[in-house]
Amino acid sequence: MKQRFFGSKKVRIAVPAIAAVATAVAVLSPALATGKGPGPTPNTVYIEGSRSEPLKFVAPETIVNGEELTIVNKTNPKKVGPHTFAMIEPSLIPKTKEERKKCFPGGVCGTIAKWLGVTGPHDPVSTNPAKAGKPGWSTEGSKTKTGDTWFTGSKPGREFTQQVNVDTSEGAVTIHFMCAIHPWMHGEIIVLPKG
């Protein structure tokens, strides 16, 4: 069954409202979600927040390469919309108000939607998760290269787990991630070599 990036008729009506709220919050609170800090459960990234609390990723500071990383959506998609957890090159993460305004459709947020198989603003997600490179969380995407991405969909409480699989042969590596729907949400995790 295909999931919808911007969903059904009800969600289509809500998209402009969500976009307006997202833009307003992005403009007023540029540093809402750093993605740093230990989560309540090791190796878990929580997507948290509500209409009255800032939307954010709460992620562990570190994980060991080869361990599983779980993404858990603790928000209510009917109130704040769905999310993506998209591994992305850090230079592409929108950090300013202007960058966040341009993120969709022509910026990196639109690119992430394409990784998920979305071809238009009301088209469904047809590829979920979007996989790139080696199996697991392994590849940060760019404007020309797909990154590993998961779309939460419109049901609350969804989660997705896969192994972290990056090259740590020369030492620790930092992975970066963001939400294409709420582009002020981003974070990073340091991946440590095994042993």
Secondary structure, DSSP 8 states (H G I E B T S, - for coil): --EESS-SHHHHHHHHHHHHHHHHHHHH-TTSB---S--SSTTEEEEE--SSS--EEE--SEEETTSEEEEEE-S-HHHH---EEEEB-GGGS--SHHHHHTSSSSSHHHHHHHHTT--STT-EE-SSSB--SSSSB---B-SSS---EEE--SSTT-EEEEEB----TTS-EEEEEE-SSSTTBEEEEEEE---
